[in-house]
Amino acid sequence: MQTFLISGAGSGIGRAICLAIANASKENSVVLLGRRKQALEESLALLPNSSQHLALQADLRDPASLRAAFREANLAKRNLVGVIANAG
Protein backbone atom coordinates (compact mmCIF):
# COMPACT_ATOMS: atom_id res chain seq x y z
CA MET A 1 0.00 0.00 0.00
CA GLN A 2 1.31 3.43 -1.00
CA THR A 3 0.26 6.40 1.12
CA PHE A 4 -0.07 10.02 0.01
CA LEU A 5 -0.54 12.93 2.44
CA ILE A 6 -2.56 15.81 1.01
CA SER A 7 -3.10 19.11 2.82
CA GLY A 8 -6.09 21.26 1.95
CA ALA A 9 -7.99 18.05 1.22
CA GLY A 10 -11.41 19.30 2.32
CA SER A 11 -12.40 21.00 -0.92
CA GLY A 12 -11.43 22.21 -4.37
CA ILE A 13 -8.11 21.13 -5.81
CA GLY A 14 -7.15 19.18 -2.68
CA ARG A 15 -10.33 17.11 -2.85
CA ALA A 16 -9.79 16.51 -6.58
CA ILE A 17 -6.21 15.34 -5.94
CA CYS A 18 -7.44 12.90 -3.26
CA LEU A 19 -10.02 11.49 -5.65
CA ALA A 20 -7.49 11.14 -8.47
CA ILE A 21 -4.96 9.33 -6.28
CA ALA A 22 -7.54 7.03 -4.67
CA ASN A 23 -9.09 6.18 -8.05
CA ALA A 24 -5.71 5.57 -9.71
CA SER A 25 -5.08 2.35 -7.81
CA LYS A 26 -6.62 0.21 -5.08
CA GLU A 27 -3.11 0.14 -3.63
CA ASN A 28 -3.18 3.88 -2.91
CA SER A 29 -4.09 5.21 0.51
CA VAL A 30 -4.72 8.88 1.20
CA VAL A 31 -4.25 10.84 4.43
CA LEU A 32 -6.48 13.90 4.08
CA LEU A 33 -5.32 16.88 6.10
CA GLY A 34 -7.19 20.13 6.63
CA ARG A 35 -8.71 22.59 9.09
CA ARG A 36 -12.40 21.80 8.59
CA LYS A 37 -13.36 18.36 9.93
CA GLN A 38 -16.76 18.27 8.22
CA ALA A 39 -15.26 19.10 4.82
CA LEU A 40 -12.62 16.40 5.32
CA GLU A 41 -15.30 13.84 6.19
CA GLU A 42 -17.22 14.81 3.05
CA SER A 43 -14.09 14.33 0.94
CA LEU A 44 -13.37 11.01 2.64
CA ALA A 45 -16.89 9.77 1.88
CA LEU A 46 -16.28 10.33 -1.85
CA LEU A 47 -13.22 8.06 -1.96
CA PRO A 48 -13.47 4.42 -3.00
CA ASN A 49 -12.65 2.00 -0.18
CA SER A 50 -12.95 4.86 2.30
CA SER A 51 -11.89 2.62 5.21
CA GLN A 52 -8.29 2.53 3.91
CA HIS A 53 -8.02 6.33 3.96
CA LEU A 54 -7.73 8.70 6.92
CA ALA A 55 -9.04 12.24 7.48
CA LEU A 56 -7.24 14.36 10.07
CA GLN A 57 -8.01 17.87 11.22
CA ALA A 58 -4.92 20.07 11.60
CA ASP A 59 -3.85 23.64 10.94
CA LEU A 60 -0.55 23.96 9.08
CA ARG A 61 0.14 27.20 10.96
CA ASP A 62 0.04 25.37 14.30
CA PRO A 63 3.02 23.03 14.89
CA ALA A 64 1.33 21.31 17.85
CA SER A 65 -1.72 20.58 15.72
CA LEU A 66 0.48 19.06 13.02
CA ARG A 67 2.43 16.92 15.47
CA ALA A 68 -0.81 15.54 16.89
CA ALA A 69 -2.15 14.75 13.41
CA PHE A 70 1.08 13.04 12.38
CA ARG A 71 1.06 10.94 15.55
CA GLU A 72 -2.54 9.91 14.84
CA ALA A 73 -1.72 9.07 11.23
CA ASN A 74 1.15 6.89 12.46
CA LEU A 75 3.11 7.77 9.32
CA ALA A 76 6.07 5.70 10.51
CA LYS A 77 4.01 2.56 9.85
CA ARG A 78 2.72 3.67 6.47
CA ASN A 79 4.54 3.57 3.15
CA LEU A 80 4.49 7.34 2.64
CA VAL A 81 5.47 7.96 -0.97
CA GLY A 82 4.18 11.48 -1.56
CA VAL A 83 3.20 14.71 0.13
CA ILE A 84 1.12 17.32 -1.67
CA ALA A 85 1.15 20.72 0.03
CA ASN A 86 -2.08 22.20 -1.25
CA ALA A 87 -3.33 24.23 1.72
CA GLY A 88 -3.83 27.92 1.43
SERO-4910 file (N, C-alpha, C, O; in steps of 0.05 Angstrom, whole numbers):
BEGIN
 pado doro    nc1    nc2    nc3   cac1   cac2   cac3    cc1    cc2    cc3    oc1    oc2    oc3
  Met    A     17    -23      0      0      0      0     18     25      0     36     27     16
  Gln    A     12     43    -18     26     69    -20      9     90     -7    -15     91    -13
  Thr    A     20    107      9      5    128     22     14    156     13     38    161     10
  Phe    A     -6    173      8     -1    200      0    -14    218     21    -37    214     29
  Leu    A      0    239     30    -11    259     49    -17    284     33      0    295     19
  Ile    A    -42    293     35    -51    316     20    -63    337     39    -82    331     54
  Ser    A    -51    361     40    -62    382     56    -82    398     40    -81    398     15
  Gly    A   -101    411     53   -122    425     39   -141    406     25   -152    412      4
  Ala    A   -145    383     37   -160    361     24   -190    363     27   -205    346     17
  Gly    A   -200    384     41   -228    386     46   -245    396     23   -269    393     23
  Ser    A   -232    409      4   -248    420    -18   -230    427    -42   -206    424    -41
  Gly    A   -243    434    -64   -229    444    -87   -207    426    -99   -212    402   -102
  Ile    A   -184    438   -104   -162    423   -116   -153    400    -98   -147    378   -108
  Gly    A   -151    405    -72   -143    384    -54   -161    359    -55   -152    337    -55
  Arg    A   -187    364    -55   -207    342    -57   -203    328    -84   -204    303    -84
  Ala    A   -199    342   -105   -196    330   -132   -171    313   -132   -170    292   -144
  Ile    A   -149    322   -120   -124    307   -119   -129    281   -103   -120    260   -112
  Cys    A   -143    282    -81   -149    258    -65   -164    238    -82   -158    214    -82
  Leu    A   -184    248    -96   -200    230   -113   -183    217   -135   -186    193   -140
  Ala    A   -167    233   -148   -150    223   -169   -131    201   -159   -128    181   -172
  Ile    A   -118    206   -136    -99    187   -126   -114    161   -117   -105    139   -123
  Ala    A   -136    164   -103   -151    141    -93   -162    124   -117   -163    100   -115
  Asn    A   -170    138   -138   -182    124   -161   -160    112   -179   -166     94   -196
  Ala    A   -136    121   -177   -114    111   -194   -107     82   -188    -99     68   -207
  Ser    A   -109     74   -163   -102     47   -156   -114     40   -129   -116     56   -111
  Lys    A   -122     14   -127   -132      4   -102   -110      3    -81   -116      0    -57
  Glu    A    -86      4    -90    -62      3    -73    -55     30    -61    -36     32    -45
  Asn    A    -69     51    -68    -64     78    -58    -81     84    -34   -105     79    -34
  Ser    A    -68     95    -14    -82    104     10    -77    134     13    -55    144      6
  Val    A    -97    149     22    -94    178     24    -99    186     53   -118    177     66
  Val    A    -81    203     63    -85    217     89    -93    245     82    -77    261     72
  Leu    A   -118    252     87   -130    278     82   -125    296    105   -131    289    128
  Leu    A   -113    319    101   -106    338    122   -119    365    116   -117    375     94
  Gly    A   -131    376    136   -144    403    133   -155    414    159   -154    400    179
  Arg    A   -164    438    158   -174    452    182   -203    445    188   -211    445    212
  Arg    A   -219    439    168   -248    436    172   -256    406    172   -256    394    151
  Lys    A   -262    396    195   -267    367    199   -290    358    181   -289    337    169
  Gln    A   -312    374    180   -335    365    164   -328    363    135   -336    345    121
  Ala    A   -313    383    125   -305    382     96   -287    358     91   -289    346     70
  Leu    A   -270    352    110   -252    328    106   -269    302    106   -264    285     89
  Glu    A   -289    301    123   -306    277    124   -322    274     98   -326    252     88
  Glu    A   -330    297     87   -344    296     61   -326    287     39   -334    271     22
  Ser    A   -301    296     39   -282    287     19   -276    257     22   -276    242      3
  Leu    A   -273    248     47   -267    220     53   -290    202     42   -285    181     32
  Ala    A   -315    211     46   -338    195     38   -339    191      7   -351    173     -2
  Leu    A   -326    209     -8   -326    207    -37   -305    186    -47   -306    178    -70
  Leu    A   -286    179    -30   -264    161    -39   -273    132    -40   -288    123    -22
  Pro    A   -264    117    -60   -269     88    -60   -254     75    -37   -233     84    -29
  Asn    A   -266     54    -26   -253     40     -4   -246     60     19   -223     60     28
  Ser    A   -265     76     27   -259     97     46   -246     88     72   -234    104     86
  Ser    A   -249     62     79   -238     52    104   -207     51    103   -194     50    124
  Gln    A   -195     52     80   -166     51     78   -153     78     78   -129     81     77
  His    A   -170     99     79   -160    127     79   -165    139    107   -180    128    123
  Leu    A   -153    162    112   -155    174    138   -157    204    136   -142    217    121
  Ala    A   -177    216    150   -181    245    150   -173    256    177   -182    246    197
  Leu    A   -155    276    177   -145    287    201   -147    317    201   -139    330    182
  Gln    A   -158    328    222   -160    357    224   -134    368    236   -125    359    257
  Ala    A   -123    388    222    -98    401    232    -96    428    217   -105    432    195
  Asp    A    -82    447    231    -77    473    219    -47    474    214    -31    472    232
  Leu    A    -39    479    189    -11    479    182      4    502    196     29    501    197
  Arg    A    -10    522    205      3    544    219      8    538    248     21    554    262
  Asp    A     -1    515    258      1    507    286     17    482    289      7    460    284
  Pro    A     43    484    296     60    461    298     50    439    316     52    415    310
  Ala    A     37    446    338     27    426    357      4    411    344      2    386    348
  Ser    A    -13    424    329    -34    412    314    -24    391    294    -34    369    291
  Leu    A     -3    399    280     10    381    260     22    357    274     19    334    264
  Arg    A     36    361    295     49    338    309     27    318    318     31    294    315
  Ala    A      5    328    329    -16    311    338    -28    295    314    -33    271    317
  Ala    A    -32    309    292    -43    295    268    -24    274    258    -32    252    251
  Phe    A      2    280    257     22    261    248     24    237    266     27    214    257
  Arg    A     21    241    292     21    219    311     -3    201    306     -1    177    305
  Glu    A    -26    213    302    -51    198    297    -49    183    271    -59    160    269
  Ala    A    -37    195    251    -34    181    225    -15    158    226    -15    140    209
  Asn    A      3    159    246     23    138    249     39    134    223     41    112    213
  Leu    A     49    156    212     62    155    186     86    137    186     95    128    165
  Ala    A     98    132    209    121    114    210    114     86    201    131     71    192
  Lys    A     89     78    204     80     51    197     67     50    170     56     29    162
  Arg    A     66     72    156     54     73    129     77     77    109     98     88    115
  Asn    A     72     68     85     91     71     63     85     98     50     73    100     28
  Leu    A     95    120     63     90    147     53    107    152     28    132    152     30
  Val    A     94    155      6    109    159    -19    106    187    -31    121    195    -49
  Gly    A     87    203    -20     84    230    -31     69    248    -12     52    240      3
  Val    A     77    273    -13     64    294      3     57    317    -17     74    326    -32
  Ile    A     31    325    -16     22    346    -33     13    369    -15     -7    367     -1
  Ala    A     29    391    -16     23    414      1      5    433    -15     13    449    -31
  Asn    A    -21    430    -10    -42    444    -25    -57    465     -9    -73    479    -20
  Ala    A    -51    466     17    -67    485     34    -61    514     27    -40    521     17
  Gly    A    -82    530     32    -77    558     29    -94    573     11    -91    597      7
***
